[in-house]
Amino acid sequence: MSDPAAAAIDEVQAAAKAGDVAAQAVYAQMLAEGRGVAQDPAEALYWYTLAGNSGHAMAMNMVGRCHELGTGTDVDLELAAAWYRKAAWTGLDWGLYNYAQMLRRGHGVKPDRAQALMLYHRAAALGHAKSMNLIGRYYDEGWDVERDPAAAIEWYRKAAIGGDFRGQTSYASTLAARGELAAAAHWLRRAALTATPAFLQRLAVDLAQSPHRQMREIAAQLGARATEPAEI
């Protein structure tokens, strides 16, 4: 009896080799994650690039990410920014966000926080929660806009509802500052469900210094969660 999963993998691979652009992007993702095939970052980059050159927006974004992080290739921030820009101009939310990140930080391109904000807004209009959180930071910090705490809180709230753990943490921080500790605790616990261990550890250290007992108790919970072994 044939293995349906193996047959499906063979179909994707065959379609990719036959020039099916969507299949090329899927096959690249399989290679990048080691899902159903041996993990091979360099081969994944090859297929992402092939699909990206054929106009596949997410593949363009992933080529940028490979060059930004040095996955399957050397780190090349200029090339990463160029690929993110291509993805952004297709209107892809992740492309808009990632290119905005490069512009805001001046990675591979000349720093331009004003243009970055414009791109964050375009991504946020598509429902991109991480972009919403960054817009909140602009208004919170007064980056190239007049500082507006009320606008910052509203954008943090949108990011939190959208599921971004950084947005949830930012919103919780503003709630705690207003004395709404129960609501702040709710969003911190939500953030802990998806945050990275490194982020949780930093957050636990910060919360441990809080004057509020409830926040210090959450710090202990987050610290414990950050050291839990990853699920296999």
VEXDOGU-946602 format. One record per residue (C-alpha): y, x, z; residue in three letters; residue number from 1. Coordinates in nm, 4 decimals. Layout:
REM VEXDOGU-946602
@y=Y	x=X	z=Z	residuo=ala	num=NUM
...
//
This chain:
REM VEXDOGU-946602
@y=0.0000	x=0.0000	z=0.0000	residuo=met	num=1
@y=0.3360	x=0.1474	z=-0.1010	residuo=ser	num=2
@y=0.6092	x=0.2136	z=0.1551	residuo=asp	num=3
@y=0.9060	x=-0.0214	z=0.0806	residuo=pro	num=4
@y=1.1532	x=0.2145	z=0.2492	residuo=ala	num=5
@y=1.0365	x=0.5128	z=0.0468	residuo=ala	num=6
@y=1.0483	x=0.3048	z=-0.2707	residuo=ala	num=7
@y=1.4065	x=0.1998	z=-0.1935	residuo=ala	num=8
@y=1.5080	x=0.5620	z=-0.1390	residuo=ile	num=9
@y=1.3478	x=0.6591	z=-0.4692	residuo=asp	num=10
@y=1.5384	x=0.3788	z=-0.6430	residuo=glu	num=11
@y=1.8714	x=0.4955	z=-0.5028	residuo=val	num=12
@y=1.8020	x=0.8549	z=-0.5997	residuo=gln	num=13
@y=1.6932	x=0.7550	z=-0.9493	residuo=ala	num=14
@y=2.0008	x=0.5352	z=-0.9964	residuo=ala	num=15
@y=2.2273	x=0.8155	z=-0.8744	residuo=ala	num=16
@y=2.0740	x=1.0614	z=-1.1195	residuo=lys	num=17
@y=2.1088	x=0.8035	z=-1.3973	residuo=ala	num=18
@y=2.4857	x=0.7902	z=-1.3367	residuo=gly	num=19
@y=2.5235	x=0.4813	z=-1.1181	residuo=asp	num=20
@y=2.8430	x=0.5640	z=-0.9281	residuo=val	num=21
@y=2.7773	x=0.3316	z=-0.6332	residuo=ala	num=22
@y=2.4264	x=0.4758	z=-0.5975	residuo=ala	num=23
@y=2.5707	x=0.8277	z=-0.6030	residuo=gln	num=24
@y=2.7968	x=0.7428	z=-0.3101	residuo=ala	num=25
@y=2.5089	x=0.5842	z=-0.1185	residuo=val	num=26
@y=2.2791	x=0.8783	z=-0.1893	residuo=tyr	num=27
@y=2.5501	x=1.1183	z=-0.0733	residuo=ala	num=28
@y=2.5774	x=0.9276	z=0.2545	residuo=gln	num=29
@y=2.2000	x=0.9426	z=0.3000	residuo=met	num=30
@y=2.2053	x=1.3190	z=0.2486	residuo=leu	num=31
@y=2.5026	x=1.3604	z=0.4826	residuo=ala	num=32
@y=2.3295	x=1.1672	z=0.7619	residuo=glu	num=33
@y=1.9723	x=1.2715	z=0.6916	residuo=gly	num=34
@y=1.8832	x=0.9045	z=0.6525	residuo=arg	num=35
@y=1.5529	x=0.8737	z=0.4690	residuo=gly	num=36
@y=1.5933	x=1.2197	z=0.3187	residuo=val	num=37
@y=1.6366	x=1.5720	z=0.4538	residuo=ala	num=38
@y=1.9917	x=1.6262	z=0.5740	residuo=gln	num=39
@y=2.1796	x=1.8438	z=0.3249	residuo=asp	num=40
@y=2.5615	x=1.8548	z=0.3661	residuo=pro	num=41
@y=2.6170	x=2.0691	z=0.0558	residuo=ala	num=42
@y=2.4097	x=1.8374	z=-0.1632	residuo=glu	num=43
@y=2.5894	x=1.5382	z=-0.0087	residuo=ala	num=44
@y=2.9236	x=1.6907	z=-0.1072	residuo=leu	num=45
@y=2.7957	x=1.7372	z=-0.4628	residuo=tyr	num=46
@y=2.7133	x=1.3668	z=-0.4958	residuo=trp	num=47
@y=3.0320	x=1.2541	z=-0.3191	residuo=tyr	num=48
@y=3.2308	x=1.4663	z=-0.5631	residuo=thr	num=49
@y=3.0423	x=1.3251	z=-0.8603	residuo=leu	num=50
@y=3.1116	x=0.9688	z=-0.7472	residuo=ala	num=51
@y=3.4697	x=1.0525	z=-0.6504	residuo=gly	num=52
@y=3.5427	x=1.1965	z=-0.9916	residuo=asn	num=53
@y=3.4174	x=0.8682	z=-1.1373	residuo=ser	num=54
@y=3.6678	x=0.6691	z=-0.9315	residuo=gly	num=55
@y=3.4676	x=0.5707	z=-0.6212	residuo=his	num=56
@y=3.7349	x=0.5429	z=-0.3518	residuo=ala	num=57
@y=3.5214	x=0.5983	z=-0.0426	residuo=met	num=58
@y=3.3505	x=0.8933	z=-0.2093	residuo=ala	num=59
@y=3.6957	x=1.0457	z=-0.2673	residuo=met	num=60
@y=3.7714	x=0.9969	z=0.1001	residuo=asn	num=61
@y=3.4445	x=1.1601	z=0.2016	residuo=met	num=62
@y=3.5055	x=1.4612	z=-0.0242	residuo=val	num=63
@y=3.8347	x=1.5015	z=0.1597	residuo=gly	num=64
@y=3.6581	x=1.4797	z=0.4929	residuo=arg	num=65
@y=3.4001	x=1.7407	z=0.3917	residuo=cys	num=66
@y=3.6765	x=1.9839	z=0.2989	residuo=his	num=67
@y=3.8767	x=1.9035	z=0.6123	residuo=glu	num=68
@y=3.5843	x=1.9620	z=0.8486	residuo=leu	num=69
@y=3.3998	x=2.2277	z=0.6512	residuo=gly	num=70
@y=3.0915	x=2.0107	z=0.6041	residuo=thr	num=71
@y=2.8768	x=2.1541	z=0.3285	residuo=gly	num=72
@y=3.1595	x=2.3818	z=0.2229	residuo=thr	num=73
@y=3.4403	x=2.5976	z=0.3627	residuo=asp	num=74
@y=3.7390	x=2.4345	z=0.5331	residuo=val	num=75
@y=4.0154	x=2.3800	z=0.2767	residuo=asp	num=76
@y=4.2951	x=2.1615	z=0.4086	residuo=leu	num=77
@y=4.4915	x=2.1593	z=0.0829	residuo=glu	num=78
@y=4.1892	x=2.0345	z=-0.1073	residuo=leu	num=79
@y=4.1149	x=1.7836	z=0.1693	residuo=ala	num=80
@y=4.4684	x=1.6470	z=0.1487	residuo=ala	num=81
@y=4.4446	x=1.6233	z=-0.2300	residuo=ala	num=82
@y=4.1247	x=1.4165	z=-0.2108	residuo=trp	num=83
@y=4.2606	x=1.1973	z=0.0681	residuo=tyr	num=84
@y=4.5680	x=1.1368	z=-0.1465	residuo=arg	num=85
@y=4.3479	x=1.0247	z=-0.4367	residuo=lys	num=86
@y=4.1642	x=0.7849	z=-0.2047	residuo=ala	num=87
@y=4.4926	x=0.6603	z=-0.0602	residuo=ala	num=88
@y=4.6358	x=0.5792	z=-0.4017	residuo=trp	num=89
@y=4.3380	x=0.3525	z=-0.4711	residuo=thr	num=90
@y=4.4489	x=0.1478	z=-0.1687	residuo=gly	num=91
@y=4.1489	x=0.2389	z=0.0473	residuo=leu	num=92
@y=4.2371	x=0.1920	z=0.4133	residuo=asp	num=93
@y=4.0557	x=0.5076	z=0.5264	residuo=trp	num=94
@y=4.2180	x=0.7079	z=0.2488	residuo=gly	num=95
@y=4.5609	x=0.5831	z=0.3530	residuo=leu	num=96
@y=4.4894	x=0.6683	z=0.7169	residuo=tyr	num=97
@y=4.3438	x=1.0123	z=0.6526	residuo=asn	num=98
@y=4.6197	x=1.1163	z=0.4140	residuo=tyr	num=99
@y=4.8745	x=0.9899	z=0.6665	residuo=ala	num=100
@y=4.7079	x=1.2061	z=0.9306	residuo=gln	num=101
@y=4.7445	x=1.5131	z=0.7093	residuo=met	num=102
@y=5.1101	x=1.4321	z=0.6431	residuo=leu	num=103
@y=5.1881	x=1.3699	z=1.0097	residuo=arg	num=104
@y=5.0260	x=1.6959	z=1.1182	residuo=arg	num=105
@y=5.1309	x=1.9028	z=0.8182	residuo=gly	num=106
@y=4.7704	x=1.9911	z=0.7398	residuo=his	num=107
@y=4.7339	x=2.1043	z=0.3796	residuo=gly	num=108
@y=5.0659	x=1.9425	z=0.2874	residuo=val	num=109
@y=5.4292	x=1.9651	z=0.3902	residuo=lys	num=110
@y=5.4801	x=1.7615	z=0.7098	residuo=pro	num=111
@y=5.6284	x=1.4190	z=0.6402	residuo=asp	num=112
@y=5.6024	x=1.1815	z=0.9351	residuo=arg	num=113
@y=5.8150	x=0.9167	z=0.7640	residuo=ala	num=114
@y=5.5774	x=0.8928	z=0.4673	residuo=gln	num=115
@y=5.2834	x=0.9002	z=0.7074	residuo=ala	num=116
@y=5.4247	x=0.5973	z=0.8887	residuo=leu	num=117
@y=5.4554	x=0.4105	z=0.5595	residuo=met	num=118
@y=5.0890	x=0.4814	z=0.4857	residuo=leu	num=119
@y=4.9809	x=0.3796	z=0.8362	residuo=tyr	num=120
@y=5.1580	x=0.0488	z=0.7791	residuo=his	num=121
@y=4.9764	x=-0.0017	z=0.4479	residuo=arg	num=122
@y=4.6417	x=0.0688	z=0.6147	residuo=ala	num=123
@y=4.7279	x=-0.1536	z=0.9122	residuo=ala	num=124
@y=4.8030	x=-0.4397	z=0.6724	residuo=ala	num=125
@y=4.4404	x=-0.4044	z=0.5623	residuo=leu	num=126
@y=4.3219	x=-0.4353	z=0.9220	residuo=gly	num=127
@y=4.2772	x=-0.0638	z=0.9965	residuo=his	num=128
@y=4.2872	x=-0.0438	z=1.3768	residuo=ala	num=129
@y=4.3322	x=0.3332	z=1.4076	residuo=lys	num=130
@y=4.6436	x=0.3091	z=1.1927	residuo=ser	num=131
@y=4.7755	x=0.0340	z=1.4194	residuo=met	num=132
@y=4.7375	x=0.2654	z=1.7180	residuo=asn	num=133
@y=4.9312	x=0.5425	z=1.5418	residuo=leu	num=134
@y=5.2131	x=0.3019	z=1.4564	residuo=ile	num=135
@y=5.2240	x=0.2228	z=1.8257	residuo=gly	num=136
@y=5.2593	x=0.5952	z=1.8973	residuo=arg	num=137
@y=5.5563	x=0.6160	z=1.6623	residuo=tyr	num=138
@y=5.7407	x=0.3448	z=1.8529	residuo=tyr	num=139
@y=5.6232	x=0.4792	z=2.1881	residuo=asp	num=140
@y=5.7382	x=0.8350	z=2.1203	residuo=glu	num=141
@y=6.0314	x=0.7602	z=1.8911	residuo=gly	num=142
@y=5.8871	x=0.9532	z=1.5960	residuo=trp	num=143
@y=6.1248	x=0.8996	z=1.3017	residuo=asp	num=144
@y=6.2028	x=0.5511	z=1.4345	residuo=val	num=145
@y=6.4095	x=0.4226	z=1.7223	residuo=glu	num=146
@y=6.1971	x=0.4137	z=2.0348	residuo=arg	num=147
@y=6.0805	x=0.0560	z=2.0975	residuo=asp	num=148
@y=5.8410	x=0.0063	z=2.3924	residuo=pro	num=149
@y=5.7878	x=-0.3608	z=2.3116	residuo=ala	num=150
@y=5.6865	x=-0.2839	z=1.9536	residuo=ala	num=151
@y=5.4619	x=-0.0032	z=2.0761	residuo=ala	num=152
@y=5.2790	x=-0.2343	z=2.3141	residuo=ile	num=153
@y=5.2297	x=-0.4948	z=2.0438	residuo=glu	num=154
@y=5.0807	x=-0.2400	z=1.8044	residuo=trp	num=155
@y=4.8581	x=-0.1015	z=2.0790	residuo=tyr	num=156
@y=4.7411	x=-0.4571	z=2.1492	residuo=arg	num=157
@y=4.6544	x=-0.5083	z=1.7821	residuo=lys	num=158
@y=4.4670	x=-0.1773	z=1.7723	residuo=ala	num=159
@y=4.2776	x=-0.2703	z=2.0883	residuo=ala	num=160
@y=4.1731	x=-0.6069	z=1.9504	residuo=ile	num=161
@y=4.0774	x=-0.4317	z=1.6269	residuo=gly	num=162
@y=3.8262	x=-0.2186	z=1.8178	residuo=gly	num=163
@y=3.9877	x=0.1265	z=1.8174	residuo=asp	num=164
@y=3.8983	x=0.3002	z=2.1452	residuo=phe	num=165
@y=4.2202	x=0.5018	z=2.1430	residuo=arg	num=166
@y=4.4182	x=0.1845	z=2.0873	residuo=gly	num=167
@y=4.2289	x=0.0188	z=2.3708	residuo=gln	num=168
@y=4.3136	x=0.3106	z=2.5970	residuo=thr	num=169
@y=4.6785	x=0.3095	z=2.4925	residuo=ser	num=170
@y=4.7030	x=-0.0639	z=2.5556	residuo=tyr	num=171
@y=4.5306	x=-0.0252	z=2.8918	residuo=ala	num=172
@y=4.7825	x=0.2421	z=2.9873	residuo=ser	num=173
@y=5.0756	x=0.0116	z=2.9147	residuo=thr	num=174
@y=4.9111	x=-0.2717	z=3.1078	residuo=leu	num=175
@y=4.8463	x=-0.0482	z=3.4074	residuo=ala	num=176
@y=5.2092	x=0.0663	z=3.4036	residuo=ala	num=177
@y=5.3106	x=-0.3014	z=3.4317	residuo=arg	num=178
@y=5.0725	x=-0.3520	z=3.7236	residuo=gly	num=179
@y=4.8207	x=-0.5575	z=3.5237	residuo=glu	num=180
@y=4.5279	x=-0.3585	z=3.6582	residuo=leu	num=181
@y=4.2501	x=-0.6086	z=3.5909	residuo=ala	num=182
@y=4.3470	x=-0.6354	z=3.2247	residuo=ala	num=183
@y=4.3821	x=-0.2579	z=3.2015	residuo=ala	num=184
@y=4.0348	x=-0.2119	z=3.3497	residuo=ala	num=185
@y=3.8921	x=-0.4557	z=3.0958	residuo=his	num=186
@y=4.0256	x=-0.2557	z=2.8021	residuo=trp	num=187
@y=3.9213	x=0.0770	z=2.9505	residuo=leu	num=188
@y=3.5657	x=-0.0491	z=2.9837	residuo=arg	num=189
@y=3.5797	x=-0.1728	z=2.6246	residuo=arg	num=190
@y=3.6990	x=0.1702	z=2.5115	residuo=ala	num=191
@y=3.4097	x=0.3369	z=2.6934	residuo=ala	num=192
@y=3.1629	x=0.1542	z=2.4700	residuo=leu	num=193
@y=3.2660	x=0.3436	z=2.1559	residuo=thr	num=194
@y=3.4661	x=0.6466	z=2.2706	residuo=ala	num=195
@y=3.3295	x=0.9971	z=2.2212	residuo=thr	num=196
@y=3.1991	x=1.1849	z=2.5285	residuo=pro	num=197
@y=3.4827	x=1.4397	z=2.5004	residuo=ala	num=198
@y=3.7423	x=1.1611	z=2.4966	residuo=phe	num=199
@y=3.5790	x=0.9924	z=2.7950	residuo=leu	num=200
@y=3.5832	x=1.3153	z=2.9921	residuo=gln	num=201
@y=3.9549	x=1.3690	z=2.9294	residuo=arg	num=202
@y=4.0290	x=1.0070	z=3.0131	residuo=leu	num=203
@y=3.8272	x=1.0293	z=3.3356	residuo=ala	num=204
@y=4.0270	x=1.3350	z=3.4443	residuo=val	num=205
@y=4.3566	x=1.1541	z=3.3773	residuo=asp	num=206
@y=4.2520	x=0.8341	z=3.5544	residuo=leu	num=207
@y=4.1256	x=1.0273	z=3.8566	residuo=ala	num=208
@y=4.4907	x=1.1142	z=3.9282	residuo=gln	num=209
@y=4.5995	x=0.7497	z=3.9278	residuo=ser	num=210
@y=4.7590	x=0.6081	z=4.2454	residuo=pro	num=211
@y=4.5543	x=0.2907	z=4.1935	residuo=his	num=212
@y=4.2070	x=0.2782	z=4.3486	residuo=arg	num=213
@y=4.0740	x=0.0552	z=4.0711	residuo=gln	num=214
@y=4.1700	x=0.3152	z=3.8091	residuo=met	num=215
@y=4.0083	x=0.5952	z=4.0096	residuo=arg	num=216
@y=3.6873	x=0.3925	z=4.0329	residuo=glu	num=217
@y=3.6877	x=0.3519	z=3.6552	residuo=ile	num=218
@y=3.7439	x=0.7276	z=3.6230	residuo=ala	num=219
@y=3.4187	x=0.7888	z=3.8094	residuo=ala	num=220
@y=3.2356	x=0.5394	z=3.5851	residuo=gln	num=221
@y=3.3729	x=0.6986	z=3.2686	residuo=leu	num=222
@y=3.2876	x=1.0469	z=3.3888	residuo=gly	num=223
@y=2.9299	x=0.9403	z=3.4499	residuo=ala	num=224
@y=2.9079	x=0.7715	z=3.1093	residuo=arg	num=225
@y=3.0418	x=1.0825	z=2.9345	residuo=ala	num=226
@y=2.7493	x=1.2874	z=3.0700	residuo=thr	num=227
@y=2.4786	x=1.0357	z=2.9782	residuo=glu	num=228
@y=2.2321	x=1.1695	z=2.7198	residuo=pro	num=229
@y=2.2867	x=1.0338	z=2.3708	residuo=ala	num=230
@y=2.0493	x=0.7595	z=2.2605	residuo=glu	num=231
@y=1.7971	x=0.8625	z=1.9983	residuo=ile	num=232
//
